[in-house]
Amino acid sequence: MGQKVRPTGFRVGVMTSWSSQWFASKKDFSDLLVEDFKIRKYIKKRFGRSGIARVTIERTREKVVINIFSSRVGVIIGKKGAEIDKLTTELEKLIHRHVEVKTMEVNRPETDPQLIAEEIAEQLEKRASFRRTMKQAIGKAMEGGAKGVRLQLSGRLGGAEMARCEKAMEGSIPLSMLRARVEYGFAEASTAQGNIGIKVWVNNGDYLTEETTDAANAQTRKVSKKPARSRQG
């Protein structure tokens, strides 16, 4: 029986870093872990599908630094930084700590698996054909420079009475090769017939080649770094 492993978790600590970077004692660890979950859930709920690829969190003694990677940073920053200031205040009320929010732009959203999954979910909710949507997503990713793409949709596809699983793939997805830069994304589409799960795997090259490393570094660009206001909880 095949043993399936999430590509991101498989490579953490070997080729990629943790999405939350901090150290805590055994006593405080569970509380901080729940805080991280609340932060990510709140940001996702507040902005919906505003092109947020991932959220990383760094903690120091003085503050919590939250990095939001998005393809639509203008939505998060708002007019004259109004939205990001409001978000900072809301997060400080939520966790009762000093918060600093930074936004990073994802320059190639067509090759980011989380953004691909969310875009497919939006199309399915608009009653688009799932086969055409899958074909278009794969085509865009391959044109954007991906080495391989794999999609899997599960649920009552096309309004069918019985749920089923549809898969599509192009290029190579070496899941067991640690040096391969395979990234994973998941989203759910809420349709009238029920939810449809969307899984996306994207191979963006090799971690150890100089070309891929340069491309990965250039993929995210710092957009804004606004000082956060302290708030006593």
Backbone torsions as a table, in degrees:
resi	resn	phi	psi	omega
1	MET	NA	132.5	-176.3
2	GLY	-70.1	140.7	178.2
3	GLN	-105.6	115.4	-176.2
4	LYS	-96.0	134.3	-179.2
5	VAL	-125.6	137.3	176.0
6	ARG	-66.2	126.2	-175.9
7	PRO	-58.6	-37.3	-178.5
8	THR	-66.8	-46.0	179.9
9	GLY	-66.5	-31.5	-179.8
10	PHE	-65.9	-30.2	-174.9
11	ARG	-102.5	-6.2	179.8
12	VAL	-64.6	132.2	-179.8
13	GLY	86.5	-12.3	178.8
14	VAL	-110.0	-56.8	-179.2
15	MET	-116.5	-23.7	-179.0
16	THR	-124.8	162.3	179.8
17	SER	-96.6	169.7	-179.9
18	TRP	-73.2	149.4	177.5
19	SER	-75.0	-20.7	172.6
20	SER	-120.9	122.8	-176.5
21	GLN	-118.3	101.8	176.1
22	TRP	-166.6	166.0	178.6
23	PHE	-126.8	138.4	-179.7
24	ALA	-144.8	157.8	176.3
25	SER	-72.0	167.3	-179.5
26	LYS	-60.4	-31.5	-178.2
27	LYS	-70.2	-39.3	-174.2
28	ASP	-95.6	-10.4	-171.7
29	PHE	-58.9	-48.8	-176.1
30	SER	-62.8	-38.9	-180.0
31	ASP	-65.0	-42.8	180.0
32	LEU	-69.0	-34.3	177.7
33	LEU	-64.4	-42.1	177.1
34	VAL	-65.4	-37.2	177.4
35	GLU	-60.6	-45.1	178.6
36	ASP	-59.3	-42.4	179.0
37	PHE	-62.9	-42.6	179.7
38	LYS	-64.3	-40.4	-179.8
39	ILE	-61.9	-49.6	-178.2
40	ARG	-65.3	-40.4	180.0
41	LYS	-65.1	-41.0	-178.6
42	TYR	-66.7	-45.2	-179.6
43	ILE	-62.4	-42.7	-179.4
44	LYS	-65.4	-40.2	-179.5
45	LYS	-70.3	-38.1	-176.1
46	ARG	-69.8	-41.3	-176.2
47	PHE	-100.2	-9.0	179.1
48	GLY	59.6	-134.5	179.3
49	ARG	-96.6	65.9	179.6
50	SER	-97.1	32.2	176.9
51	GLY	73.7	30.0	178.7
52	ILE	-84.3	113.9	-178.1
53	ALA	-80.9	-45.1	179.9
54	ARG	-164.0	164.1	178.5
55	VAL	-130.1	122.6	176.7
56	THR	-109.9	148.1	-175.0
57	ILE	-128.6	131.5	175.5
58	GLU	-124.1	137.2	-178.1
59	ARG	-121.5	138.8	170.0
60	THR	-125.8	-178.2	178.2
61	ARG	-64.9	-32.7	-173.0
62	GLU	-91.5	-32.7	-170.6
63	LYS	-154.0	170.9	174.4
64	VAL	-116.2	120.4	-179.7
65	VAL	-100.5	121.5	-178.1
66	ILE	-113.5	120.3	178.6
67	ASN	-104.3	120.0	179.8
68	ILE	-106.8	117.4	178.6
69	PHE	-96.9	117.8	-174.4
70	SER	-143.7	153.2	175.1
71	SER	-89.7	-9.4	178.8
72	ARG	-128.4	69.8	-175.7
73	VAL	-67.1	-24.8	179.6
74	GLY	-61.5	-33.5	178.8
75	VAL	-67.1	-38.4	-177.8
76	ILE	-76.3	-40.5	-178.4
77	ILE	-71.7	-43.4	-179.3
78	GLY	78.4	179.9	-178.8
79	LYS	-71.0	119.7	-179.7
80	LYS	57.0	30.5	177.0
81	GLY	76.3	17.4	-175.9
82	ALA	-67.2	-42.2	-176.1
83	GLU	-68.2	-40.2	-178.2
84	ILE	-71.0	-32.3	174.4
85	ASP	-66.1	-42.0	179.3
86	LYS	-64.9	-41.9	178.6
87	LEU	-62.6	-42.3	178.7
88	THR	-59.4	-45.5	179.2
89	THR	-62.9	-42.6	-179.3
90	GLU	-65.8	-39.2	179.3
91	LEU	-69.0	-35.4	176.9
92	GLU	-65.4	-36.7	175.4
93	LYS	-67.4	-34.0	-176.7
94	LEU	-70.7	-44.6	-174.6
95	ILE	-110.5	-5.3	177.4
96	HIS	58.2	45.2	176.8
97	ARG	-141.0	163.3	176.1
98	HIS	-73.1	124.4	-173.1
99	VAL	-120.5	140.0	172.1
100	GLU	-126.4	122.8	-177.3
101	VAL	-106.6	129.5	176.1
102	LYS	-121.9	145.7	178.1
103	THR	-115.0	138.8	177.4
104	MET	-124.4	138.7	-179.0
105	GLU	-92.1	133.0	173.5
106	VAL	-89.7	110.7	-173.2
107	ASN	-76.2	-24.0	-179.1
108	ARG	-123.9	73.8	-178.3
109	PRO	-64.0	-24.2	-178.5
110	GLU	-70.5	-13.6	177.7
111	THR	-111.5	7.4	177.6
112	ASP	-92.0	119.9	-173.6
113	PRO	-62.1	-36.6	-179.8
114	GLN	-66.5	-42.1	179.0
115	LEU	-68.7	-35.3	176.5
116	ILE	-63.9	-45.4	-179.6
117	ALA	-61.4	-42.7	-179.6
118	GLU	-68.7	-34.8	178.2
119	GLU	-67.3	-40.2	176.9
120	ILE	-63.4	-40.9	179.2
121	ALA	-60.4	-42.5	178.9
122	GLU	-62.1	-41.9	-179.5
123	GLN	-65.8	-40.9	-179.9
124	LEU	-66.9	-36.3	177.9
125	GLU	-67.4	-22.9	175.6
126	LYS	-90.3	13.0	176.7
127	ARG	65.7	33.9	175.6
128	ALA	-78.6	158.7	177.9
129	SER	-67.4	127.7	-175.9
130	PHE	-68.6	-32.6	179.3
131	ARG	-68.4	-43.2	178.6
132	ARG	-66.0	-39.7	179.5
133	THR	-62.7	-44.2	178.5
134	MET	-62.6	-43.0	-178.9
135	LYS	-64.0	-42.4	179.6
136	GLN	-65.3	-42.1	-179.3
137	ALA	-63.0	-42.5	178.9
138	ILE	-65.4	-42.2	179.8
139	GLY	-61.9	-44.3	179.0
140	LYS	-62.6	-42.8	-178.3
141	ALA	-64.9	-42.4	-179.9
142	MET	-68.4	-37.1	176.3
143	GLU	-68.1	-29.0	179.9
144	GLY	-77.2	-6.3	176.3
145	GLY	113.5	6.3	179.2
146	ALA	-71.1	145.6	178.4
147	LYS	-84.1	-21.5	-180.0
148	GLY	-170.5	150.0	-180.0
149	VAL	-138.8	138.9	175.3
150	ARG	-134.5	130.5	179.5
151	LEU	-120.4	147.1	174.7
152	GLN	-142.3	120.3	178.4
153	LEU	-113.0	133.2	-178.6
154	SER	-132.2	133.0	178.7
155	GLY	143.8	-164.1	178.9
156	ARG	-82.0	77.9	-175.3
157	LEU	-71.4	132.8	179.7
158	GLY	67.8	18.3	179.8
159	GLY	76.0	18.8	-178.9
160	ALA	-65.9	155.2	-179.8
161	GLU	-68.6	-36.3	-177.1
162	MET	-109.4	134.8	178.5
163	ALA	-69.9	146.8	177.9
164	ARG	-149.2	176.9	-177.8
165	CYS	-121.8	128.6	177.8
166	GLU	-117.4	135.7	-178.8
167	LYS	-124.1	149.9	175.0
168	ALA	-147.0	143.4	-175.3
169	MET	-151.2	146.0	174.4
170	GLU	-147.8	139.2	-177.8
171	GLY	81.6	-160.9	-177.1
172	SER	-112.5	138.6	176.0
173	ILE	-128.3	82.7	-178.9
174	PRO	-79.1	84.2	-173.8
175	LEU	-63.7	-33.7	-175.5
176	SER	-86.1	-5.5	179.7
177	MET	-91.5	112.2	-174.7
178	LEU	-64.6	-32.4	-177.4
179	ARG	-75.9	-14.2	177.8
180	ALA	-74.2	132.8	-177.8
181	ARG	-84.8	69.2	179.6
182	VAL	-91.6	123.7	-179.4
183	GLU	-116.2	156.3	-171.8
184	TYR	-130.5	143.3	177.3
185	GLY	-141.1	150.9	-179.2
186	PHE	-141.4	141.5	176.1
187	ALA	-151.9	162.3	178.0
188	GLU	-123.2	136.0	176.1
189	ALA	-104.1	124.2	178.9
190	SER	-90.9	106.2	179.6
191	THR	-110.7	172.2	-179.6
192	ALA	-64.9	-28.0	-179.0
193	GLN	-88.1	-8.5	-178.2
194	GLY	133.7	179.8	-179.1
195	ASN	-80.8	145.0	175.9
196	ILE	-119.3	123.3	179.1
197	GLY	-85.0	135.8	-178.1
198	ILE	-124.0	119.7	176.6
199	LYS	-114.4	137.5	-177.8
200	VAL	-133.5	129.4	171.9
201	TRP	-116.5	133.7	179.0
202	VAL	-131.1	130.1	175.5
203	ASN	-98.8	111.1	-178.0
204	ASN	-102.3	25.4	175.4
205	GLY	109.8	-147.3	-173.5
206	ASP	-122.7	134.9	179.0
207	TYR	-65.8	-31.2	-170.9
208	LEU	-90.4	-9.1	177.4
209	THR	-86.2	144.6	-175.6
210	GLU	-64.4	-36.1	-177.8
211	GLU	-63.2	-46.2	-178.0
212	THR	-67.7	-37.5	179.1
213	THR	-62.8	-43.8	177.9
214	ASP	-63.9	-40.3	-180.0
215	ALA	-66.0	-38.3	-180.0
216	ALA	-67.5	-38.2	179.1
217	ASN	-68.8	-33.0	-178.8
218	ALA	-83.4	-11.1	-175.7
219	GLN	-68.7	-33.3	179.8
220	THR	-113.2	132.3	-177.9
221	ARG	-128.1	132.5	-179.1
222	LYS	-68.1	130.3	-177.6
223	VAL	-105.6	-47.4	-179.1
224	SER	-145.6	150.4	177.2
225	LYS	-142.3	92.5	-174.4
226	LYS	-101.6	137.2	178.6
227	PRO	-66.9	134.5	-179.9
228	ALA	-91.7	151.2	179.3
229	ARG	-89.4	140.2	178.6
230	SER	-79.4	150.8	179.9
231	ARG	-145.3	131.5	179.7
232	GLN	-82.0	129.7	179.2
233	GLY	-87.9	NA	NA
